[in-house]
Amino acid sequence: MLNAMILNAVEACDYQTAQAMFETARAHGIRRDTITYSTLLKVALQSSDANLVEKIMQMAEEDGALPRNNQLVFCLVGTILQIAQAEETGIVSSASRYKTMLQFYARYCDIRPLQDLGIVLNANGETKVTNVVSQPSPQLLSVMILGYIRLFGRNREVKELYYRYQSLIAQDHHLIASTAETEHLANAFLLCLGRSKTTFTMCPVILRDMLEPPVSTTVKVAKPTVQTWSIVLRSYFFNNQRAAGEKILQMMRANSVKPDQVTMNTIISGYAKMQDASAAVNAMQQMEAAGLQVDSYTLKGLTRIVNRDELLDALRKVAAKPIET
């Protein structure tokens, strides 16, 4: 009942009432659980209040919900990451947010997997480690690695991190390897490295590692999903690598992955960026033939074509000929 009442207040954006309910329940000794604290963390997220996250952590410790609760630690560090991503902060503030994630993590979980990856930044001993630590779940490790990629790492550091990460997978690291069973981290590496002219050549390397994982690992490495392929397509078109992008589309289909709305909008926007009105409109026709709807993102992509007469001409021509597949 308590959890439902707090959740209703959060969903109504009445964060003050949600906190008051929690404080009242706490004062009267009403039992709180992981769901209670996870719900209260939504208040911190919606109000972008990192200080409230720390307060929640302290209350959870006092109530005995921590330290042995991987799920709650995951929610804590995940909330810090989401708050940081929502803020328009500079490099220094982003790095500070990652260090906060690291401090929360190290209080309750084994720091050694992050040390193996080389993403522990407490050379001066700033991170406090409790006497009671547990093995982190793959989800918790993943969110810590995501935090480093998105908040702290620059392209060169992220590239180096990827090679260390892949090496640990090949070594069948007892904790790190299991994070490769979903595509989330691979997609994060692709998003970061694919947007730079100096590192987008890492895209085929990451795809290869997903399609042909090291035989030495015992985990089932996730194959590229439609989102993975779409990220790589965007990288190539963004970096004006049209032939490579078209090759990726062929590989995607060869691996029995059908382009979705995001994929096709990425292709249309890419051709439009290159001022190829004919290719952009043809891709839009293929999109409709596949049962996908033209939406605002499709039209926004087409507006990148400067020569509107050429665009109109391409639309007339494609309407008068069979669909190209």
C-alpha positions as CSV (number, residue, x, y, z in Angstrom):
1,M,0.0,0.0,0.0
2,L,2.8,2.4,0.9
3,N,4.6,1.8,-2.3
4,A,1.4,2.3,-4.4
5,M,0.7,5.6,-2.6
6,I,4.2,7.0,-3.1
7,L,4.1,5.9,-6.8
8,N,0.8,7.6,-7.3
9,A,2.2,10.8,-5.9
10,V,5.3,10.5,-8.1
11,E,3.2,9.9,-11.3
12,A,1.1,13.0,-10.4
13,C,4.4,14.9,-10.1
14,D,3.6,15.7,-6.5
15,Y,7.1,15.0,-5.3
16,Q,6.7,16.9,-2.0
17,T,3.8,14.6,-1.0
18,A,5.8,11.5,-2.0
19,Q,8.6,12.5,0.3
20,A,6.2,13.3,3.1
21,M,4.6,9.9,2.8
22,F,7.9,8.2,3.0
23,E,9.0,10.3,6.0
24,T,5.7,9.6,7.8
25,A,6.0,5.8,7.2
26,R,9.6,5.9,8.4
27,A,8.7,7.7,11.6
28,H,5.9,5.2,12.4
29,G,8.2,2.2,11.7
30,I,6.3,1.0,8.6
31,R,8.4,-1.4,6.6
32,R,10.2,0.0,3.5
33,D,11.7,-2.3,0.8
34,T,13.7,-2.0,-2.4
35,I,10.5,-0.9,-4.3
36,T,9.9,1.9,-1.8
37,Y,13.4,3.3,-2.2
38,S,13.4,2.7,-6.0
39,T,10.1,4.7,-6.2
40,L,11.5,7.5,-4.1
41,L,14.6,7.6,-6.4
42,K,12.1,8.6,-9.2
43,V,11.5,11.7,-7.2
44,A,15.2,12.5,-7.2
45,L,15.3,11.8,-10.9
46,Q,12.3,13.9,-11.9
47,S,13.6,16.8,-9.8
48,S,17.2,16.3,-10.9
49,D,18.2,16.3,-7.2
50,A,21.5,14.4,-6.8
51,N,21.6,15.4,-3.1
52,L,18.4,13.6,-2.5
53,V,19.9,10.4,-4.0
54,E,22.6,10.6,-1.3
55,K,20.0,11.2,1.4
56,I,18.0,8.1,0.2
57,M,21.2,6.1,0.3
58,Q,21.8,7.1,3.9
59,M,18.3,6.3,4.9
60,A,18.5,2.9,3.2
61,E,21.7,2.2,5.2
62,E,20.0,3.2,8.4
63,D,17.0,0.9,7.6
64,G,19.3,-2.0,6.7
65,A,18.3,-2.0,3.0
66,L,22.0,-1.6,2.2
67,P,24.7,-2.8,1.7
68,R,23.7,-6.2,0.4
69,N,21.2,-5.2,-2.2
70,N,22.6,-5.1,-5.8
71,Q,19.3,-4.0,-7.2
72,L,19.1,-0.9,-5.0
73,V,22.7,0.0,-5.7
74,F,21.9,-0.3,-9.4
75,C,19.0,2.1,-9.0
76,L,21.2,4.5,-7.0
77,V,24.0,4.8,-9.5
78,G,21.6,4.6,-12.5
79,T,19.7,7.6,-11.1
80,I,22.9,9.6,-10.8
81,L,23.7,8.7,-14.4
82,Q,20.3,9.8,-15.7
83,I,20.4,13.0,-13.7
84,A,23.9,13.8,-15.1
85,Q,22.8,13.1,-18.7
86,A,19.8,15.4,-18.3
87,E,22.0,18.2,-17.1
88,E,23.8,20.5,-19.5
89,T,27.2,20.3,-17.8
90,G,30.8,20.6,-18.9
91,I,33.5,18.0,-18.9
92,V,34.4,18.8,-15.2
93,S,30.9,18.4,-13.9
94,S,30.3,15.2,-15.9
95,A,33.5,13.7,-14.5
96,S,32.4,14.7,-11.0
97,R,29.1,12.8,-11.6
98,Y,30.9,9.7,-12.7
99,K,33.1,9.9,-9.6
100,T,29.9,10.1,-7.5
101,M,28.6,6.9,-9.2
102,L,31.9,5.3,-8.4
103,Q,31.8,6.3,-4.7
104,F,28.3,4.9,-4.3
105,Y,29.3,1.7,-6.1
106,A,32.5,1.1,-4.1
107,R,30.7,1.4,-0.8
108,Y,28.7,-1.8,-1.5
109,C,30.3,-3.8,-4.3
110,D,33.5,-5.3,-5.3
111,I,35.7,-2.7,-7.0
112,R,38.0,-5.1,-8.6
113,P,36.1,-5.6,-11.9
114,L,36.3,-1.8,-12.5
115,Q,40.0,-1.9,-11.6
116,D,40.5,-4.6,-14.2
117,L,38.8,-2.3,-16.8
118,G,40.9,0.7,-15.6
119,I,38.0,3.0,-14.9
120,V,38.6,3.5,-11.2
121,L,39.6,7.1,-10.7
122,N,40.4,7.1,-7.0
123,A,44.2,7.2,-7.1
124,N,44.1,9.5,-4.1
125,G,42.0,7.2,-2.1
126,E,38.9,9.3,-2.2
127,T,36.5,6.4,-2.6
128,K,35.3,4.9,0.6
129,V,34.9,1.1,0.6
130,T,32.8,-0.6,3.3
131,N,33.8,-3.8,5.0
132,V,30.7,-5.5,3.5
133,V,30.9,-5.8,-0.3
134,S,29.1,-8.0,-2.7
135,Q,29.7,-9.2,-6.2
136,P,28.1,-6.8,-8.7
137,S,25.4,-8.0,-11.1
138,P,26.0,-7.7,-14.9
139,Q,23.4,-4.9,-15.0
140,L,25.2,-3.0,-12.3
141,L,28.6,-3.4,-14.0
142,S,27.0,-2.3,-17.2
143,V,25.6,0.9,-15.8
144,M,29.1,1.8,-14.3
145,I,30.8,1.2,-17.7
146,L,28.0,3.3,-19.3
147,G,28.6,6.0,-16.8
148,Y,32.3,6.1,-17.7
149,I,31.6,6.2,-21.5
150,R,28.9,8.9,-21.3
151,L,30.2,11.1,-18.6
152,F,34.0,10.8,-18.3
153,G,35.6,9.1,-21.3
154,R,36.9,11.0,-24.3
155,N,37.2,9.2,-27.6
156,R,40.7,8.0,-27.1
157,E,40.0,6.8,-23.6
158,V,36.8,5.0,-24.7
159,K,38.7,3.4,-27.6
160,E,41.3,2.1,-25.2
161,L,38.6,1.0,-22.7
162,Y,36.9,-1.0,-25.5
163,Y,40.1,-3.0,-26.2
164,R,40.5,-3.7,-22.5
165,Y,36.9,-4.7,-22.3
166,Q,37.1,-7.0,-25.3
167,S,40.3,-8.6,-23.9
168,L,38.6,-9.4,-20.6
169,I,35.7,-11.0,-22.5
170,A,38.2,-13.1,-24.4
171,Q,39.8,-14.1,-21.1
172,D,36.3,-15.1,-19.9
173,H,36.5,-12.8,-17.0
174,H,34.0,-14.2,-14.4
175,L,32.1,-10.9,-14.1
176,I,32.9,-8.7,-17.1
177,A,32.2,-11.3,-19.8
178,S,28.6,-11.6,-18.7
179,T,27.9,-8.0,-19.6
180,A,28.3,-8.9,-23.3
181,E,25.2,-11.1,-23.2
182,T,23.1,-8.0,-24.1
183,E,24.0,-5.5,-26.8
184,H,23.7,-2.4,-24.5
185,L,27.4,-1.8,-23.9
186,A,28.4,-2.5,-27.5
187,N,25.8,0.1,-28.6
188,A,27.2,2.6,-26.1
189,F,30.7,2.1,-27.5
190,L,29.4,2.5,-31.0
191,L,27.5,5.7,-30.2
192,C,30.5,7.3,-28.6
193,L,33.2,6.2,-31.1
194,G,31.0,6.4,-34.2
195,R,30.4,10.2,-33.9
196,S,34.1,11.1,-34.3
197,K,36.1,11.2,-37.5
198,T,39.1,9.8,-35.6
199,T,37.4,6.8,-34.1
200,F,34.4,5.8,-36.3
201,T,36.6,3.2,-37.9
202,M,36.0,1.2,-34.7
203,C,32.5,0.5,-35.8
204,P,33.4,-2.6,-38.0
205,V,35.7,-3.8,-35.2
206,I,32.8,-3.8,-32.7
207,L,30.4,-5.4,-35.2
208,R,33.0,-8.1,-35.9
209,D,33.4,-8.8,-32.2
210,M,29.7,-9.2,-31.9
211,L,29.2,-11.4,-35.0
212,E,32.4,-13.5,-34.3
213,P,33.0,-13.5,-30.6
214,P,36.2,-15.0,-29.2
215,V,35.9,-18.8,-28.9
216,S,37.6,-18.7,-25.5
217,T,34.6,-17.1,-23.8
218,T,31.8,-19.2,-22.4
219,V,29.1,-16.5,-22.5
220,K,26.7,-16.1,-25.3
221,V,27.7,-12.7,-26.8
222,A,24.8,-10.7,-28.0
223,K,24.4,-10.4,-31.8
224,P,23.8,-6.9,-33.3
225,T,20.2,-5.8,-33.0
226,V,18.3,-3.4,-35.4
227,Q,19.4,-0.6,-33.0
228,T,23.0,-1.7,-33.3
229,W,22.9,-1.7,-37.1
230,S,21.1,1.7,-37.1
231,I,23.8,3.3,-34.9
232,V,26.5,2.1,-37.3
233,L,24.6,3.3,-40.3
234,R,24.2,6.7,-38.7
235,S,28.0,6.8,-38.0
236,Y,28.9,6.1,-41.6
237,F,26.4,8.6,-43.1
238,F,27.4,11.2,-40.6
239,N,31.0,10.8,-41.6
240,N,30.1,10.9,-45.4
241,Q,31.0,7.3,-45.9
242,R,28.1,6.4,-48.3
243,A,29.5,3.2,-49.8
244,A,30.4,1.8,-46.4
245,G,26.9,2.8,-45.1
246,E,25.2,1.0,-48.0
247,K,27.4,-2.1,-47.3
248,I,26.3,-2.1,-43.7
249,L,22.7,-2.1,-44.9
250,Q,23.4,-5.1,-47.0
251,M,25.2,-6.9,-44.0
252,M,22.2,-6.0,-41.8
253,R,19.8,-7.7,-44.2
254,A,22.2,-10.7,-44.8
255,N,22.0,-11.2,-41.0
256,S,18.2,-11.4,-41.2
257,V,17.7,-8.1,-39.4
258,K,14.9,-5.9,-41.0
259,P,15.4,-2.2,-41.0
260,D,12.9,-0.4,-38.8
261,Q,11.6,3.2,-38.7
262,V,14.8,4.6,-37.2
263,T,17.0,2.7,-39.7
264,M,15.1,4.1,-42.7
265,N,15.0,7.6,-41.3
266,T,18.7,7.4,-40.7
267,I,19.3,6.4,-44.3
268,I,17.0,9.1,-45.7
269,S,18.6,11.8,-43.6
270,G,22.1,10.5,-44.6
271,Y,21.3,10.8,-48.3
272,A,19.7,14.2,-47.8
273,K,22.8,15.4,-46.0
274,M,24.8,14.3,-49.1
275,Q,22.3,16.3,-51.2
276,D,21.2,13.1,-53.1
277,A,17.5,13.8,-53.5
278,S,16.9,10.8,-55.7
279,A,18.4,8.3,-53.3
280,A,16.6,9.9,-50.3
281,V,13.2,9.8,-52.0
282,N,13.8,6.2,-53.2
283,A,14.6,5.2,-49.6
284,M,11.4,6.8,-48.5
285,Q,9.4,4.8,-51.0
286,Q,11.1,1.6,-49.8
287,M,10.2,2.6,-46.3
288,E,6.5,2.9,-47.2
289,A,6.6,-0.3,-49.2
290,A,7.9,-2.1,-46.1
291,G,4.8,-0.9,-44.1
292,L,6.7,1.8,-42.2
293,Q,5.1,5.2,-41.8
294,V,6.6,8.4,-43.0
295,D,6.8,10.6,-39.8
296,S,8.1,14.0,-38.7
297,Y,11.7,12.6,-38.6
298,T,11.4,11.5,-42.2
299,L,10.3,14.9,-43.3
300,K,12.9,16.6,-41.2
301,G,15.5,14.5,-42.9
302,L,14.3,15.5,-46.3
303,T,14.5,19.2,-45.4
304,R,18.3,18.9,-45.4
305,I,18.2,18.9,-49.2
306,V,19.0,22.5,-50.2
307,N,17.7,22.3,-53.8
308,R,14.0,22.0,-53.3
309,D,13.3,21.9,-57.1
310,E,15.5,18.8,-57.2
311,L,13.6,17.3,-54.3
312,L,10.2,17.9,-56.0
313,D,11.5,16.5,-59.3
314,A,12.8,13.3,-57.4
315,L,9.4,12.9,-55.8
316,R,7.6,13.1,-59.1
317,K,10.0,10.6,-60.8
318,V,9.8,8.0,-58.0
319,A,6.0,8.2,-57.9
320,A,6.0,7.2,-61.6
321,K,8.2,4.2,-61.4
322,P,8.1,0.8,-59.6
323,I,9.6,0.6,-56.1
324,E,13.3,-0.2,-56.0
325,T,14.3,-2.9,-53.4
